[in-house]
Amino acid sequence: MKQADSFRIAAVEASSVFLDSEASGEKACRLIHEAAAEGARLVESARGSA
């Protein structure tokens, strides 16, 4: 039997920047980049978070 490939996932739960959608987007991008730098190939965020 062939072994399935494995990969790392990351779950991000972070608040948005109050009343600042641009800063919230930048925060989300930063968190995604940080997770990817740690080896995550999939990043999931809870609804309503950055």
N, C-alpha and C positions, 0 to 999 in steps of 0.2 A: 504494500500500500504506500502511495506517495504521501509524504508529509506536507500539510498545507503551509503556505508561507505565513509568517506572523508579522505583525506590525504593531507599533505603539500608538495608542490613542490618548488624548488629553481631554479632560472635562474642565471647563472654565466657568466659574461662577463669580462674576464681578459686577459691581454696580456701574451704572452709566454716570457720566459727569453731569450733574444737575443743570438742566436748561442749556446744555451746550452740545448739540449734536455733532459738531465737527470734532471737538475734543473727545467725545464718546467713541467716534469712529477711529480716531488716532489711538485711543486706549485699546480698543478691540484689536487693531492691527498689531500693536506692540505685544499684546498677550499671545496672539497667534504666532508671531515671529519667535517669541521666547519659547513657546511650546515646541515649535519646529526645531529650534536650536538644541532642544533636549531630546530630539529624536522622534517627536510625534509626527505621524503621517496623516492623522485625522484629528481635528479639534472640534469639539462640540460645546455649544454654549446654551445655557438655559434661556428660555424665552424671557425677554425683558432685561437681560443683562448685557454688558458690553460685548 
